[in-house]
Amino acid sequence: MAARNKEGALTDEEKPIVKALLAKGWRNQDIQALLNIGRDVTINSGRITEAKKDATIVAATDDEVEFFKIRKDSYDPKTGLNLFDHERLIRAREAMVLAVQVFNSPALRFKAEVFTMLANVAWTYLLHEYYERKKVKIVGNDGRSLLLSQMIGRQDCPLSKGMKENIRALKILRDEVEHKLLGRADTKWLGLFQACCLNFDKAICDLFGPRITLTHDLSFAIQFTKMDLEQLATLNRYEIPAHIDAVDARLTEGMTEAQIADLEYQFRVVYTLDAVTKSRAHFQFVQPDSAEGKDIRNVLVQHRLADHLYPHKPGNVVSLIHEKTGKGFSLHNHTQAWRKFGARPQQGAAQPENTKRDFCVYHAAHKDYTYSDQWVEHLVAEVNDEQKFADLKAFKI
């Protein structure tokens, strides 16, 4: 006999409700239909019959039954969110939607200020819900809940480094709003704001399911004036207060070039004003990890000096790993690493330039490879994890 799926059984809350509804003359199939609203794992009619036969179950009161029915009627059929059970997630989504709507509104000028404040609220609700489900205490003895800055600083924070750096930058801007005017600086940080939106949608879908994506609730804003790139550049140069440059410097303080270039930190779009056929859109968005996205990225980074973006030779990488981890890491381990993670081709490869651009670049002039800060950070994380480091050292080359 197969073991019963516990998720398909009645909960302690549902059993008294079933007992009460049976007493009111409800049919099994009607009770089953009510209970299955919003359930990830549905129940069958046999569970209703079991509750009916169980004399130890005490029927719920009329008020409890009515509230149960109200809760079941409060599910959003599109997202599956419930007004009573998922209040934080609903507020998180609405805060981010409001942030985007305010920013896109042509009639409003208080854009960057409102966006940063509402985005902070959205992320706070999102992570509060995550930690609440992980049974982490989010309200201290003083009655204050965990701050967003505290949550992104935790070791168990589920967000990527790029996402956390983006939130940190938005917090700096939000704090500046309380004391200074940001003027016409909205366009200066569009990349940060766009990355924040994309990060939020990815995080909420990864943590709580794809049904609650915001992609169906938001669309591109349109305007009645043409984009004049020269005018925008002039406005950005002369209409932004002087202190904004100081704020801008604080946003990237202590960050490496690789971190600043991370699309999860700030989003970048390249526009080409070419004529296109009717079958092709004028604006196209591609995933950074797709083949087309990688080709575009490879083209875009060609104007930067390789020595600037990839400053580390193998021996320097080994020294940095030892310095940052305190563990023995040899040139042999480094060879194991680039082989295991496919950072570069093997010696004598027909196309030596086919490297992973986040990690490594090939120098045709002197026929060798140098490595990025991101590669060092990647190896530090691997070496600091005992099991991953053991797997690396066991890798055969």
C-alpha positions as CSV (number, residue, x, y, z in Angstrom):
1,M,0.0,0.0,0.0
2,A,1.5,3.4,-1.0
3,A,2.2,5.9,1.7
4,R,-0.3,8.9,1.7
5,N,1.0,12.3,0.7
6,K,0.8,14.4,3.9
7,E,0.3,17.5,1.8
8,G,-2.8,16.0,0.4
9,A,-4.3,15.4,3.8
10,L,-6.6,17.8,5.7
11,T,-4.9,20.3,8.0
12,D,-5.9,20.8,11.7
13,E,-7.6,24.0,10.6
14,E,-9.6,22.3,7.8
15,K,-10.9,19.3,9.8
16,P,-13.3,21.3,12.0
17,I,-14.5,23.3,9.0
18,V,-15.3,20.1,7.1
19,K,-17.2,18.8,10.2
20,A,-19.2,22.0,10.4
21,L,-20.0,22.1,6.7
22,L,-21.2,18.5,6.7
23,A,-23.5,19.4,9.6
24,K,-24.9,22.2,7.5
25,G,-25.8,19.7,4.7
26,W,-22.9,20.5,2.3
27,R,-22.1,17.7,-0.2
28,N,-18.7,16.1,-0.3
29,Q,-17.8,17.5,-3.7
30,D,-18.8,21.1,-2.7
31,I,-16.6,20.9,0.4
32,Q,-13.8,19.5,-1.6
33,A,-14.1,22.3,-4.2
34,L,-14.0,25.0,-1.4
35,L,-11.0,23.4,0.3
36,N,-8.9,23.1,-2.9
37,I,-9.1,26.8,-3.7
38,G,-5.5,28.1,-3.3
39,R,-4.1,24.7,-2.4
40,D,-0.8,23.6,-4.0
41,V,-1.7,20.0,-3.4
42,T,-5.4,19.2,-3.7
43,I,-7.4,16.8,-1.6
44,N,-9.8,14.1,-2.8
45,S,-13.3,13.3,-1.6
46,G,-12.0,10.4,0.6
47,R,-10.5,13.0,3.0
48,I,-13.9,14.5,3.5
49,T,-15.4,11.0,4.3
50,E,-12.6,10.4,6.8
51,A,-13.4,13.6,8.7
52,K,-17.0,12.7,8.7
53,K,-16.3,9.4,10.4
54,D,-13.9,10.8,12.9
55,A,-15.9,11.4,16.1
56,T,-12.9,13.2,17.8
57,I,-13.2,16.3,15.5
58,V,-15.1,19.2,17.0
59,A,-17.1,21.2,14.4
60,A,-16.0,24.8,13.9
61,T,-18.3,27.7,14.9
62,D,-20.4,29.7,12.4
63,D,-18.0,32.6,12.7
64,E,-15.0,30.4,12.0
65,V,-16.7,28.9,9.0
66,E,-17.6,32.3,7.6
67,F,-14.1,33.6,8.0
68,F,-12.7,30.5,6.3
69,K,-15.0,31.1,3.3
70,I,-14.0,34.8,3.2
71,R,-10.3,33.7,3.1
72,K,-11.0,31.3,0.3
73,D,-12.7,34.0,-1.7
74,S,-9.7,36.3,-1.2
75,Y,-7.3,34.4,-3.6
76,D,-6.2,36.2,-6.7
77,P,-6.7,33.7,-9.5
78,K,-3.8,35.1,-11.5
79,T,-1.1,35.2,-8.8
80,G,-2.5,32.7,-6.3
81,L,-1.8,35.3,-3.5
82,N,-4.3,35.6,-0.6
83,L,-5.2,38.9,1.1
84,F,-4.9,37.3,4.5
85,D,-2.1,34.8,4.1
86,H,0.3,36.6,1.8
87,E,-0.1,40.3,2.8
88,R,3.6,41.0,2.7
89,L,4.1,39.6,-0.8
90,I,1.0,41.6,-2.0
91,R,2.4,44.8,-0.5
92,A,5.9,44.1,-1.8
93,R,4.5,43.7,-5.4
94,E,2.3,46.8,-5.1
95,A,5.2,48.9,-3.7
96,M,7.4,48.0,-6.7
97,V,4.5,48.6,-9.2
98,L,3.9,52.0,-7.6
99,A,7.6,52.8,-7.8
100,V,7.6,52.1,-11.5
101,Q,4.3,53.9,-12.2
102,V,5.5,57.0,-10.4
103,F,8.8,57.0,-12.3
104,N,7.1,56.5,-15.6
105,S,4.5,59.2,-15.0
106,P,5.2,62.2,-17.3
107,A,3.3,64.5,-14.9
108,L,5.5,63.9,-11.9
109,R,8.9,65.3,-11.0
110,F,9.5,63.5,-7.7
111,K,10.8,60.4,-9.5
112,A,14.1,59.2,-8.2
113,E,13.1,60.1,-4.6
114,V,9.9,58.1,-4.7
115,F,11.3,55.2,-6.6
116,T,14.1,54.6,-4.0
117,M,11.8,54.9,-1.1
118,L,9.1,52.5,-2.5
119,A,11.8,50.0,-3.8
120,N,13.2,49.9,-0.3
121,V,9.8,49.1,1.1
122,A,9.2,46.4,-1.6
123,W,12.5,44.6,-0.9
124,T,12.0,44.8,2.9
125,Y,8.6,43.1,2.7
126,L,10.0,40.5,0.3
127,L,12.8,39.5,2.6
128,H,10.7,39.7,5.7
129,E,8.4,37.1,4.1
130,Y,11.4,35.0,3.2
131,Y,12.9,35.0,6.7
132,E,9.4,34.5,8.3
133,R,9.0,31.3,6.3
134,K,12.5,30.2,7.3
135,K,11.4,30.6,11.0
136,V,13.9,33.5,11.5
137,K,12.7,36.0,14.1
138,I,12.2,39.3,12.2
139,V,10.9,41.4,15.1
140,G,13.3,42.1,18.0
141,N,12.5,42.5,21.7
142,D,12.4,46.3,21.1
143,G,9.5,45.8,18.7
144,R,11.6,46.8,15.6
145,S,11.8,44.6,12.6
146,L,14.9,43.6,10.7
147,L,16.2,46.4,8.5
148,L,16.8,45.8,4.8
149,S,20.5,46.6,5.3
150,Q,20.6,44.0,8.0
151,M,19.0,41.3,5.9
152,I,21.2,41.8,2.9
153,G,24.2,41.6,5.2
154,R,23.3,38.2,6.5
155,Q,25.2,35.1,5.4
156,D,22.0,33.3,4.6
157,C,20.6,36.1,2.4
158,P,19.2,34.5,-0.8
159,L,20.1,37.4,-3.1
160,S,23.2,37.5,-5.3
161,K,26.1,39.8,-4.7
162,G,25.0,42.0,-7.7
163,M,21.5,42.3,-6.3
164,K,22.7,43.3,-2.9
165,E,25.1,45.9,-4.3
166,N,22.2,47.4,-6.3
167,I,20.0,47.6,-3.1
168,R,22.9,49.2,-1.2
169,A,23.2,51.9,-3.9
170,L,19.5,52.6,-3.8
171,K,19.6,52.9,0.0
172,I,22.3,55.5,-0.3
173,L,20.1,57.5,-2.7
174,R,17.1,57.1,-0.4
175,D,19.0,58.4,2.5
176,E,20.2,61.4,0.5
177,V,16.6,62.2,-0.3
178,E,15.9,62.9,3.4
179,H,18.4,65.7,3.5
180,K,19.1,67.0,0.0
181,L,17.4,67.8,-3.3
182,L,18.3,65.4,-6.2
183,G,17.2,67.9,-8.9
184,R,17.1,66.5,-12.4
185,A,19.2,63.5,-11.6
186,D,16.6,60.9,-12.4
187,T,18.1,59.9,-15.7
188,K,21.6,59.6,-14.2
189,W,20.6,56.4,-12.3
190,L,18.2,54.8,-14.8
191,G,20.5,51.7,-15.0
192,L,20.3,51.2,-11.2
193,F,16.5,51.6,-11.2
194,Q,16.0,49.2,-14.2
195,A,18.3,46.6,-12.6
196,C,16.3,46.9,-9.3
197,C,13.1,46.1,-11.1
198,L,14.5,43.1,-13.0
199,N,16.2,41.9,-9.8
200,F,13.0,42.2,-7.8
201,D,11.0,40.2,-10.3
202,K,13.6,37.5,-10.5
203,A,13.9,37.2,-6.7
204,I,10.2,37.1,-6.1
205,C,9.7,34.4,-8.7
206,D,12.7,32.3,-7.6
207,L,11.7,32.5,-3.9
208,F,7.9,32.3,-4.2
209,G,7.0,30.9,-7.6
210,P,6.7,32.2,-11.2
211,R,2.9,33.0,-10.8
212,I,3.6,36.2,-9.0
213,T,5.8,37.8,-11.6
214,L,5.3,41.5,-12.2
215,T,5.8,41.2,-16.0
216,H,2.1,41.0,-16.6
217,D,1.4,44.1,-14.5
218,L,3.9,46.5,-16.0
219,S,4.6,47.7,-19.5
220,F,6.8,50.2,-21.2
221,A,6.0,53.8,-20.8
222,I,5.5,55.9,-24.0
223,Q,5.9,59.6,-24.5
224,F,4.8,62.3,-27.0
225,T,8.3,63.7,-27.5
226,K,11.2,62.2,-29.4
227,M,14.4,61.2,-27.6
228,D,17.1,63.7,-28.5
229,L,20.3,62.2,-27.2
230,E,22.2,65.4,-27.4
231,Q,19.6,67.3,-25.4
232,L,19.6,64.6,-22.7
233,A,23.3,64.8,-22.4
234,T,23.2,68.6,-22.0
235,L,20.5,68.3,-19.4
236,N,22.4,65.7,-17.5
237,R,25.5,67.9,-17.6
238,Y,24.0,71.2,-16.5
239,E,20.8,70.6,-14.6
240,I,22.1,68.2,-12.0
241,P,23.3,69.8,-8.7
242,A,27.0,69.6,-8.0
243,H,26.6,67.5,-4.9
244,I,25.1,64.7,-7.1
245,D,28.5,63.8,-8.4
246,A,29.6,63.1,-4.8
247,V,26.6,60.9,-4.2
248,D,27.3,59.1,-7.4
249,A,30.9,58.4,-6.3
250,R,29.6,56.9,-3.0
251,L,27.4,54.4,-4.9
252,T,30.4,52.6,-6.4
253,E,32.9,53.2,-3.5
254,G,35.0,50.1,-2.9
255,M,33.5,48.2,-5.9
256,T,35.6,46.5,-8.6
257,E,35.2,47.0,-12.3
258,A,33.6,43.6,-12.6
259,Q,31.0,44.4,-9.9
260,I,30.1,47.7,-11.4
261,A,29.7,46.0,-14.8
262,D,27.4,43.4,-13.3
263,L,24.0,43.6,-14.9
264,E,22.3,42.9,-11.6
265,Y,24.0,46.0,-10.2
266,Q,23.1,48.4,-13.0
267,F,21.3,47.6,-16.2
268,R,22.6,48.8,-19.6
269,V,21.0,49.0,-23.0
270,V,22.7,49.7,-26.3
271,Y,20.5,51.5,-28.9
272,T,21.2,51.3,-32.6
273,L,19.0,53.6,-34.7
274,D,19.0,51.4,-37.8
275,A,16.2,50.7,-40.3
276,V,14.6,47.4,-39.7
277,T,12.1,45.2,-41.5
278,K,8.5,45.0,-40.4
279,S,9.2,41.6,-38.9
280,R,11.8,42.9,-36.4
281,A,11.2,45.1,-33.4
282,H,13.2,48.4,-33.1
283,F,14.1,47.5,-29.5
284,Q,15.1,44.0,-28.6
285,F,16.0,42.6,-25.2
286,V,18.1,39.5,-24.8
287,Q,19.1,37.4,-21.8
288,P,22.8,38.1,-20.8
289,D,23.4,34.4,-20.5
290,S,22.1,33.5,-24.0
291,A,24.4,33.0,-26.9
292,E,23.2,36.3,-28.5
293,G,23.7,38.1,-25.1
294,K,27.3,36.8,-24.8
295,D,28.1,37.8,-28.4
296,I,26.9,41.4,-27.6
297,R,28.8,41.5,-24.4
298,N,32.0,40.4,-26.1
299,V,31.6,43.2,-28.6
300,L,30.9,45.8,-25.9
301,V,33.9,45.0,-23.8
302,Q,36.3,45.3,-26.7
303,H,36.8,49.0,-26.2
304,R,38.1,48.5,-22.6
305,L,41.7,47.7,-22.1
306,A,42.2,44.0,-21.2
307,D,45.0,44.9,-18.8
308,H,42.5,47.0,-16.9
309,L,39.7,44.4,-16.6
310,Y,41.9,41.3,-16.4
311,P,44.9,42.4,-14.3
312,H,45.9,39.1,-12.7
313,K,48.4,36.5,-14.0
314,P,48.1,33.0,-12.6
315,G,50.8,33.5,-9.9
316,N,49.0,36.7,-8.7
317,V,45.7,34.8,-8.5
318,V,47.3,32.1,-6.4
319,S,48.8,34.7,-4.0
320,L,45.4,36.5,-3.7
321,I,43.5,33.3,-2.9
322,H,46.0,32.4,-0.2
323,E,45.8,36.0,1.2
324,K,42.0,36.1,1.2
325,T,41.3,32.5,2.5
326,G,44.4,31.7,4.5
327,K,44.5,28.3,2.8
328,G,47.1,26.6,0.6
329,F,46.3,27.1,-3.1
330,S,48.9,26.2,-5.7
331,L,49.4,26.8,-9.4
332,H,48.3,23.2,-9.9
333,N,45.0,24.0,-8.1
334,H,44.6,27.0,-10.3
335,T,45.0,24.8,-13.4
336,Q,42.4,22.4,-12.0
337,A,40.1,25.4,-11.4
338,W,40.2,26.9,-14.9
339,R,39.8,23.4,-16.4
340,K,36.9,22.5,-14.1
341,F,35.0,25.8,-14.7
342,G,35.9,26.2,-18.4
343,A,37.5,29.6,-17.8
344,R,39.8,29.2,-20.9
345,P,40.6,26.6,-23.5
346,Q,43.4,24.1,-23.0
347,Q,47.0,24.8,-24.3
348,G,47.2,24.4,-28.1
349,A,43.5,25.0,-28.7
350,A,42.5,26.1,-32.2
351,Q,40.7,29.1,-30.9
352,P,42.5,30.2,-27.7
353,E,40.4,33.4,-27.5
354,N,37.2,31.4,-26.6
355,T,37.3,32.2,-22.9
356,K,34.6,32.9,-20.3
357,R,34.8,36.7,-20.5
358,D,33.7,37.1,-16.9
359,F,36.8,35.3,-15.8
360,C,39.6,35.4,-18.3
361,V,40.9,36.9,-21.6
362,Y,43.5,35.8,-24.1
363,H,46.3,38.1,-25.2
364,A,47.2,37.3,-28.8
365,A,50.4,39.5,-28.7
366,H,52.1,37.4,-26.1
367,K,50.0,34.3,-26.3
368,D,48.9,34.0,-22.6
369,Y,45.9,34.5,-20.4
370,T,45.1,36.9,-17.5
371,Y,42.2,36.8,-15.1
372,S,39.6,39.2,-13.7
373,D,38.7,40.2,-10.1
374,Q,35.5,38.2,-10.6
375,W,37.6,35.1,-11.2
376,V,39.5,35.7,-7.9
377,E,36.2,36.2,-6.0
378,H,34.8,33.1,-7.6
379,L,37.8,31.0,-6.4
380,V,37.7,32.5,-3.0
381,A,34.1,31.3,-2.5
382,E,35.1,27.9,-3.8
383,V,38.1,27.6,-1.5
384,N,36.2,28.8,1.5
385,D,33.7,26.0,1.1
386,E,35.4,22.9,2.4
387,Q,33.5,20.4,0.3
388,K,33.8,22.5,-2.9
389,F,37.6,22.9,-2.3
390,A,37.9,19.2,-1.8
391,D,36.1,18.5,-5.0
392,L,38.3,21.0,-6.8
393,K,41.5,19.4,-5.5
394,A,40.2,16.0,-6.6
395,F,39.5,17.2,-10.1
396,K,41.6,15.3,-12.7
397,I,43.4,17.3,-15.4
